[in-house]
């Protein structure tokens, strides 16, 4: 069963006014020669689908190029698989972004939100404004797991993670590869130990950094009887 919630985004995209793209995607062909492969569980499942399209990360210069290709695929109702090499290992992971022409505001409920900008993410517990390096992702995921209320209702699974990812174009594609490699490695490690569906995740490739969006201003509460409409 296809579990990831972003299926809704692509389903709604069918109703959008996106102009159809050419059905030939030049970036879908790989010529990589490696001695090992490390694919996420979702990548293995999705690559069997006819609407699956593969993006070769090694052929791109930066995150912005990746995002634009993913947006094109999203408008054409395609699933995006991202493949890249590191040393002698071939990695595969899935991700999604929203078609910029849709004008759809998605709502993601009961998610463990993880925000990543460049090579940093917000820590869980303690000072929420403190940033930590991506190579500490394992520790941050263990903090989430240790918080019992993050379990799915009536199940021994952690609520799925929604990863907001944004990387500035001034950084080369190698940084995107580093971040994605860490995400694949740490989540697959947890799920190999606890069960395939214990802690699922989806990566939302954003056009802006959600770290830089200030939280909404809390409403001003008044204690006056007149404004509270209390009659003595």
The 8 nearest C-alpha neighbors of each residue, nearest first, counted from 0:
[[1, 2, 3, 44, 41, 45, 196, 4],
 [0, 2, 3, 6, 4, 44, 45, 41],
 [3, 1, 0, 4, 6, 5, 199, 41],
 [4, 2, 5, 1, 6, 201, 200, 199],
 [3, 5, 6, 7, 2, 8, 107, 201],
 [4, 6, 7, 8, 3, 9, 95, 201],
 [5, 7, 4, 9, 8, 10, 3, 1],
 [8, 6, 10, 5, 9, 11, 4, 12],
 [9, 7, 5, 11, 6, 10, 12, 97],
 [8, 10, 12, 76, 6, 11, 7, 73],
 [11, 9, 7, 12, 8, 13, 6, 76],
 [10, 12, 13, 8, 9, 14, 7, 15],
 [11, 13, 9, 15, 10, 14, 76, 8],
 [12, 14, 11, 15, 10, 76, 9, 75],
 [13, 15, 12, 11, 16, 10, 101, 17],
 [16, 14, 12, 101, 13, 17, 11, 100],
 [15, 17, 18, 14, 100, 101, 12, 13],
 [18, 16, 15, 74, 100, 19, 75, 101],
 [17, 19, 20, 16, 74, 75, 15, 100],
 [20, 18, 75, 17, 21, 74, 22, 16],
 [21, 19, 22, 18, 75, 71, 72, 74],
 [20, 22, 23, 19, 24, 75, 18, 25],
 [21, 23, 20, 24, 19, 75, 25, 72],
 [24, 22, 21, 25, 20, 27, 26, 52],
 [25, 23, 26, 27, 22, 21, 52, 28],
 [26, 24, 27, 23, 28, 54, 22, 53],
 [25, 27, 24, 54, 28, 55, 53, 58],
 [26, 28, 53, 54, 25, 24, 52, 29],
 [29, 27, 26, 30, 25, 53, 55, 54],
 [30, 28, 31, 27, 55, 26, 82, 53],
 [29, 31, 32, 28, 55, 33, 27, 57],
 [30, 32, 29, 33, 84, 89, 83, 28],
 [33, 31, 30, 34, 87, 89, 88, 29],
 [34, 32, 87, 88, 35, 89, 31, 36],
 [33, 35, 87, 88, 32, 36, 89, 86],
 [36, 34, 88, 33, 89, 87, 37, 90],
 [37, 35, 89, 88, 90, 38, 34, 33],
 [38, 36, 90, 89, 91, 39, 35, 88],
 [39, 37, 91, 90, 42, 92, 36, 43],
 [38, 40, 42, 92, 41, 91, 183, 43],
 [39, 41, 43, 42, 44, 38, 187, 195],
 [42, 40, 44, 43, 39, 45, 93, 92],
 [43, 41, 39, 45, 92, 44, 40, 93],
 [42, 44, 40, 41, 46, 45, 38, 39],
 [45, 43, 41, 42, 46, 47, 40, 48],
 [46, 44, 42, 47, 48, 43, 41, 51],
 [45, 47, 48, 51, 44, 43, 42, 80],
 [48, 46, 45, 44, 49, 51, 43, 50],
 [47, 49, 51, 45, 46, 50, 44, 78],
 [50, 48, 51, 47, 46, 52, 77, 45],
 [51, 49, 77, 48, 78, 52, 76, 46],
 [50, 52, 78, 48, 49, 46, 77, 79],
 [53, 51, 79, 78, 80, 77, 27, 50],
 [52, 54, 27, 80, 81, 79, 55, 51],
 [53, 55, 81, 27, 26, 56, 80, 82],
 [56, 54, 82, 57, 58, 26, 83, 81],
 [55, 57, 83, 58, 59, 82, 54, 81],
 [56, 58, 55, 59, 83, 84, 172, 60],
 [57, 59, 56, 55, 60, 26, 54, 83],
 [60, 58, 56, 57, 61, 64, 172, 65],
 [59, 61, 172, 171, 64, 58, 62, 57],
 [62, 60, 172, 171, 63, 168, 64, 59],
 [61, 63, 65, 64, 168, 166, 172, 66],
 [64, 62, 66, 65, 61, 168, 67, 167],
 [65, 63, 67, 62, 66, 61, 59, 68],
 [64, 66, 62, 68, 63, 67, 69, 61],
 [65, 67, 63, 69, 64, 68, 70, 62],
 [68, 66, 70, 64, 69, 65, 63, 71],
 [69, 67, 71, 65, 70, 66, 72, 64],
 [68, 70, 72, 66, 71, 67, 73, 65],
 [71, 69, 73, 67, 98, 72, 68, 96],
 [72, 70, 68, 74, 69, 73, 67, 75],
 [71, 73, 75, 77, 69, 70, 74, 76],
 [72, 74, 70, 76, 98, 75, 71, 77],
 [75, 73, 98, 71, 72, 76, 17, 70],
 [74, 76, 72, 73, 77, 19, 71, 20],
 [77, 75, 73, 9, 74, 12, 72, 13],
 [78, 76, 50, 72, 73, 75, 51, 52],
 [77, 79, 51, 52, 50, 80, 76, 73],
 [80, 78, 52, 93, 94, 53, 51, 77],
 [79, 81, 93, 53, 92, 52, 54, 42],
 [82, 80, 54, 92, 91, 93, 53, 55],
 [81, 83, 91, 55, 90, 56, 54, 80],
 [84, 82, 56, 90, 57, 89, 55, 91],
 [83, 85, 89, 88, 90, 86, 87, 57],
 [84, 86, 88, 87, 89, 83, 90, 176],
 [85, 87, 88, 84, 89, 33, 34, 35],
 [86, 88, 33, 34, 85, 35, 89, 84],
 [89, 87, 35, 85, 36, 84, 33, 86],
 [88, 90, 84, 36, 83, 37, 35, 33],
 [91, 89, 37, 83, 38, 82, 36, 84],
 [90, 92, 38, 82, 81, 39, 42, 37],
 [93, 91, 42, 81, 39, 80, 38, 82],
 [94, 92, 80, 42, 81, 79, 41, 91],
 [95, 93, 202, 79, 203, 201, 80, 92],
 [96, 94, 203, 204, 202, 79, 97, 69],
 [95, 97, 204, 203, 70, 69, 205, 98],
 [96, 98, 99, 73, 70, 8, 95, 101],
 [97, 99, 74, 73, 70, 100, 101, 96],
 [100, 98, 101, 97, 102, 70, 74, 103],
 [101, 99, 98, 102, 17, 16, 15, 74],
 [100, 102, 103, 15, 98, 99, 12, 16],
 [101, 103, 100, 104, 99, 98, 15, 97],
 [104, 102, 101, 105, 97, 8, 11, 100],
 [105, 103, 102, 106, 101, 97, 8, 107],
 [104, 106, 103, 107, 8, 7, 97, 5],
 [107, 105, 108, 104, 103, 4, 109, 8],
 [106, 108, 105, 110, 109, 161, 4, 5],
 [107, 109, 110, 106, 111, 158, 161, 159],
 [110, 108, 158, 111, 107, 159, 151, 149],
 [111, 109, 160, 159, 108, 158, 112, 161],
 [110, 112, 160, 161, 159, 158, 113, 109],
 [111, 113, 161, 110, 160, 162, 114, 163],
 [114, 112, 162, 163, 161, 111, 115, 160],
 [115, 113, 163, 120, 162, 121, 164, 112],
 [116, 114, 120, 164, 119, 163, 165, 117],
 [117, 115, 165, 119, 166, 118, 164, 120],
 [116, 118, 166, 119, 165, 167, 115, 174],
 [119, 117, 133, 132, 116, 178, 115, 120],
 [120, 118, 132, 133, 131, 116, 115, 117],
 [121, 119, 115, 130, 131, 114, 133, 116],
 [122, 120, 130, 129, 114, 131, 127, 128],
 [121, 123, 127, 130, 131, 129, 120, 139],
 [124, 122, 139, 127, 142, 121, 125, 143],
 [123, 125, 122, 126, 127, 142, 143, 139],
 [124, 126, 127, 123, 122, 129, 128, 121],
 [125, 127, 128, 129, 124, 122, 123, 130],
 [128, 126, 129, 122, 125, 121, 123, 124],
 [129, 127, 126, 130, 121, 122, 125, 210],
 [128, 130, 127, 126, 121, 122, 131, 125],
 [131, 129, 121, 120, 119, 122, 128, 132],
 [130, 132, 119, 120, 122, 121, 133, 129],
 [133, 131, 119, 134, 135, 118, 120, 130],
 [132, 134, 119, 135, 118, 136, 120, 131],
 [133, 135, 132, 136, 181, 137, 131, 178],
 [136, 134, 133, 137, 138, 132, 139, 131],
 [137, 135, 139, 133, 138, 134, 140, 185],
 [136, 138, 140, 139, 135, 185, 141, 134],
 [139, 137, 141, 136, 140, 135, 142, 134],
 [138, 140, 136, 142, 141, 137, 123, 122],
 [141, 139, 143, 137, 142, 138, 136, 144],
 [140, 142, 144, 138, 143, 139, 145, 137],
 [143, 141, 139, 145, 140, 144, 138, 123],
 [144, 142, 140, 141, 146, 145, 139, 149],
 [143, 145, 141, 146, 142, 140, 157, 147],
 [146, 144, 142, 143, 147, 141, 149, 140],
 [147, 145, 143, 144, 148, 149, 142, 150],
 [146, 148, 149, 150, 145, 144, 143, 157],
 [149, 147, 150, 146, 151, 152, 157, 145],
 [148, 150, 147, 158, 146, 157, 151, 143],
 [151, 149, 157, 148, 158, 156, 147, 152],
 [150, 152, 158, 154, 156, 157, 153, 149],
 [151, 153, 154, 150, 155, 156, 158, 149],
 [152, 154, 151, 155, 150, 156, 157, 148],
 [155, 153, 151, 156, 152, 150, 157, 158],
 [154, 156, 150, 151, 157, 153, 197, 152],
 [157, 155, 197, 154, 150, 151, 198, 158],
 [156, 158, 150, 198, 151, 149, 197, 159],
 [157, 159, 151, 150, 110, 149, 111, 156],
 [160, 158, 199, 200, 110, 198, 157, 111],
 [159, 161, 200, 111, 110, 112, 162, 199],
 [162, 160, 112, 201, 200, 110, 111, 202],
 [161, 163, 113, 202, 203, 114, 164, 112],
 [164, 162, 114, 203, 115, 113, 202, 204],
 [165, 163, 115, 204, 205, 162, 203, 116],
 [164, 166, 116, 208, 205, 207, 117, 204],
 [167, 165, 117, 116, 62, 168, 164, 175],
 [166, 168, 169, 170, 117, 165, 62, 63],
 [167, 169, 170, 61, 63, 62, 166, 171],
 [168, 170, 167, 171, 61, 166, 62, 63],
 [169, 171, 168, 167, 174, 61, 172, 166],
 [172, 170, 61, 173, 174, 60, 169, 168],
 [171, 173, 61, 175, 174, 60, 62, 176],
 [172, 174, 176, 171, 175, 177, 170, 61],
 [173, 175, 177, 176, 172, 171, 178, 170],
 [176, 174, 172, 178, 177, 173, 179, 62],
 [175, 177, 173, 179, 174, 178, 180, 172],
 [178, 176, 174, 180, 175, 179, 173, 181],
 [177, 179, 175, 181, 180, 176, 174, 182],
 [180, 178, 182, 176, 181, 177, 175, 183],
 [179, 181, 177, 183, 178, 182, 176, 184],
 [180, 182, 184, 178, 179, 183, 185, 177],
 [183, 181, 179, 180, 185, 184, 186, 178],
 [184, 182, 180, 181, 186, 185, 187, 179],
 [183, 185, 181, 187, 182, 186, 180, 188],
 [184, 186, 188, 187, 182, 183, 137, 181],
 [187, 185, 189, 188, 183, 184, 182, 190],
 [186, 188, 190, 184, 189, 185, 191, 183],
 [187, 189, 185, 191, 186, 190, 184, 192],
 [190, 188, 186, 192, 187, 191, 193, 185],
 [191, 189, 195, 194, 193, 187, 192, 188],
 [190, 192, 188, 189, 194, 193, 187, 195],
 [191, 193, 190, 189, 194, 188, 195, 187],
 [194, 192, 190, 191, 197, 189, 195, 196],
 [195, 193, 190, 197, 196, 191, 192, 189],
 [194, 196, 190, 197, 191, 193, 198, 40],
 [197, 195, 194, 198, 199, 190, 156, 193],
 [196, 198, 156, 194, 190, 195, 157, 193],
 [199, 197, 157, 196, 159, 190, 156, 200],
 [200, 198, 159, 196, 160, 197, 201, 186],
 [199, 201, 160, 159, 161, 198, 202, 162],
 [202, 200, 161, 162, 160, 94, 203, 3],
 [201, 203, 162, 94, 161, 204, 163, 95],
 [202, 204, 163, 95, 96, 162, 205, 164],
 [205, 203, 164, 96, 95, 202, 165, 163],
 [206, 204, 207, 165, 164, 203, 163, 96],
 [205, 207, 165, 204, 208, 66, 63, 164],
 [208, 206, 205, 209, 165, 211, 166, 164],
 [207, 209, 210, 165, 211, 116, 205, 206],
 [210, 208, 212, 211, 207, 114, 163, 165],
 [209, 211, 208, 212, 114, 116, 115, 213],
 [210, 212, 209, 208, 213, 207, 116, 214],
 [211, 213, 209, 210, 214, 208, 207, 215],
 [214, 212, 211, 215, 210, 209, 216, 208],
 [213, 215, 216, 212, 217, 211, 210, 209],
 [216, 214, 217, 213, 212, 218, 219, 211],
 [215, 217, 218, 214, 213, 219, 212, 220],
 [218, 216, 215, 219, 214, 220, 213, 221],
 [219, 217, 220, 216, 215, 221, 214, 222],
 [220, 218, 221, 217, 216, 222, 226, 215],
 [221, 219, 218, 222, 217, 223, 227, 226],
 [220, 222, 223, 219, 226, 227, 224, 225],
 [221, 223, 224, 220, 227, 226, 225, 219],
 [224, 222, 225, 226, 221, 227, 228, 229],
 [223, 225, 227, 229, 226, 228, 222, 230],
 [224, 226, 228, 223, 227, 229, 230, 222],
 [227, 225, 228, 223, 224, 221, 222, 229],
 [226, 228, 224, 229, 225, 223, 222, 221],
 [229, 227, 225, 226, 224, 230, 223, 231],
 [228, 230, 224, 227, 225, 231, 226, 223],
 [231, 229, 228, 224, 225, 227, 226, 223],
 [230, 229, 224, 228, 225, 227, 223, 226]]
